[in-house]
Amino acid sequence: MFYEDERYGHIRDYNFKEIEKLLNMFNFQIVKSCTDGVYYKEKLMVSSKFIPKTFGDTVIIKARKK
């Protein structure tokens, strides 16, 4: 999508750095980023307070247009 030298399909997983780069390309500033924690069979196993944002099941990003 935004890497000219790498070809991916239209559906893929993105990591935090890729999302950050994509948002910056379109003039967005990240206001807050966090995770929802680690879940197993719909039960919260590790709270988001105890893990880095990139380790949780879902990365949550709030961004604002510059």
matplotlib code that plots the C-alpha trace (Angstrom):
import matplotlib.pyplot as plt

x = [0.0, 2.6, 5.7, 6.6, 9.2, 6.9, 3.7, 1.0, -2.6, -5.4, -6.0, -3.1, -2.1, -0.3, 2.0, 2.1, 5.0, 3.3, 0.1, 2.0, 3.8, 0.6, -1.1, 1.8, 1.7, -1.9, -1.2, -2.6, -1.1, -1.4, -3.1, -3.2, -2.4, -3.1, -4.2, -7.2, -5.1, -4.7, -7.8, -8.2, -11.7, -13.2, -11.7, -9.2, -6.0, -3.6, -4.8, -3.5, -1.9, 0.8, 1.8, 3.1, 0.6, 2.0, 1.5, -2.2, -4.9, -6.0, -4.0, -6.3, -5.2, -6.7, -5.5, -6.3, -5.8, -2.9]
y = [0.0, 2.6, 0.5, 0.6, -2.2, -4.6, -6.2, -7.2, -8.1, -5.7, -7.5, -7.9, -7.2, -3.9, -3.2, 0.0, 1.5, 1.0, 2.6, 5.5, 6.0, 5.8, 8.3, 10.7, 10.4, 11.7, 14.5, 12.9, 13.2, 10.4, 11.8, 8.6, 4.9, 2.0, -1.6, -3.5, -6.2, -9.9, -12.1, -15.8, -17.3, -13.8, -13.5, -10.7, -12.4, -9.5, -5.9, -3.2, -1.5, -4.2, -4.7, -2.5, -1.2, -3.4, -6.7, -6.6, -8.2, -4.9, -1.6, 1.4, 4.6, 8.0, 10.4, 14.0, 15.8, 18.2]
z = [0.0, 1.0, 0.5, -3.2, -3.0, -1.1, -2.5, -0.2, -0.7, 0.3, 3.5, 6.0, 9.6, 10.3, 13.2, 15.1, 13.2, 9.9, 11.1, 12.5, 9.2, 7.3, 9.5, 9.2, 5.4, 5.4, 7.9, 11.0, 14.5, 17.0, 20.1, 22.1, 21.6, 23.8, 23.8, 25.2, 26.9, 26.3, 26.2, 26.2, 25.4, 25.9, 29.3, 30.2, 31.1, 31.3, 31.8, 29.4, 32.4, 32.6, 28.9, 26.1, 23.6, 20.8, 22.8, 23.3, 21.2, 19.7, 19.3, 19.7, 18.1, 18.4, 15.7, 14.7, 11.4, 11.6]

ax = plt.figure().add_subplot(projection="3d")
ax.plot(x, y, z, "-o")
ax.set_aspect("equal")
plt.show()
